[in-house]
Structures are given as structure tokens and as C-alpha cells.
Amino acid sequence: MERFNRSGEMRQTTVIAVLVSLLCLVSFLPGPIPTAQGQTGAAISLPQPVLDGTVSIEKALSQRRTLRSYQDLPLTMADVSQMLWAAQGITEPKKGLRTAPSARAIYLMQIYLVADRVTGLPAGLYKYQPQGHQLIKVADGDIKGILFGAAPQNPIKNAPAAMIIAGFPAKAPNSAWMYLEAGHVAENVALQAVSLKMGIVTVGGFKPDDVKKALKLPESETPIYILPMGKK
């Protein structure tokens, strides 16, 4: 009887040890991918950009105008996808070349999207990642209101979304290169807007440090342009 009890205790101990090992293993398995609704850092795949539109480059040049007032309409994910691609989309995957030229292909820009009324995208701040054509969620909530507080200009207040062009000063061999590249990006976005029946205004009248502090941007980045955008 004593032998049986000891044998039973040994079997019970073995079973418990196996169960504990399995629980430990499960705890190290990867969990579900976080969604854009709940967690920062979540990656959001954008619709693929259109590479053959219906508006010629000549027509886009002739119709490009600064737009400070917008229809009270939300933008779509396709709209913001196309605008972000025009800013910094990859056009030559093997070499990583992008839509806007960059001296020595250093690529000194970081693009952000401030979403307020974008169908299918919660309001917040998003970082554009050219590799994979994705948005990375940075912050939730009324970021456009925070941006307007740091750069109080009416187009920002009224637009359904805004793009922020920031640069990396430390990466630029010549400080002028960063600002030249920002100009290339902004013009790309302005021309792309024409084909989408949208418009933008290139806002430069703000204090970069105020915007950086308000949006909690990395110290290595300097905001250069704010591009409010919406439907004509």
C-alpha cells in the first residue's frame, strides 16, 4: 500500500511538472498582432497607390493652387495612401529609391499623418513607413487640436487631415539639403492633390520647437512643413 501511494505521488508530481512546462511554453509564444484601434506601434497596411492616373502632369501643373478651405467631407484611406506615396513612396524597390529626389539618396525626411476625419482610420498621429507602404500608429485622440494649438492657422483647424514633413538635421552633410528635399516632397504632394480633386496649403509659419514639443516628436527630427489637406 505504501509502495502504491509513493508511486501515485510520483505520477502526480510528474503530471504537474509537465503542465507547468506547457504553461511556461505558452507564455513565450507570440500573442496576437496589436490593432490600430488599441495600441501604438501597430502597423497599418495602406491601399496600393495608383500608378497610372487620369490627370496628366501638365494638367496637374496648370491646375495646382493653394487651397485653404475644404469641403466638409472625410478623406478615404485611398486618398491618404496616394498622398503619402507621392511624398515618400518607394518607386525602385531594389535600391529603395523614392518619389522625391534626395541628394546622394540619403533621404532626410520623415512624414507624419495627422488624421482627424479619415474613413476607416481612428483620429490620431501616424508615421509613414515607405518600406511596405504602411502607417505606424504614434498616438491616439485629437492630435489635430494639439497641432492647431502649437501652430494656430485656420487651414489646420478646418482640414480633415494634415501631413507633417519633418527632417533629420544630423543626417544632412549640408543643412540646405534637408530644406531642398522638403520642397521636393511638398511639390509632389501638391501635384498629387490635383488628380484626387483635393488641395493643400504649405504651412511654414510656425515654430518648429513648439510643434515638436506638442506632438512629442523625436529629438532627432525637425518639423519643416505642415500640409493641411482636404477635398476641393
Secondary structure, DSSP 8 states (H G I E B T S, - for coil): -HHHHHHHHHHHHHHHHHHHHHHHHHHHS------TTT-TT-EEE-----SS-SS-HHHHHHH--------S--B-HHHHHHHHHHHH-EEETTTTEESS--GGG---EEEEEEESSBTTB-SEEEEEETTTTEEEEEEES-HHHHHHHHS--HHHHH-SEEEEEEE-GGG-SSHHHHHHHHHHHHHHHHHHHHHTTEEE--B--S-HHHHHHHHT--TT-EEEEEEEEEE-
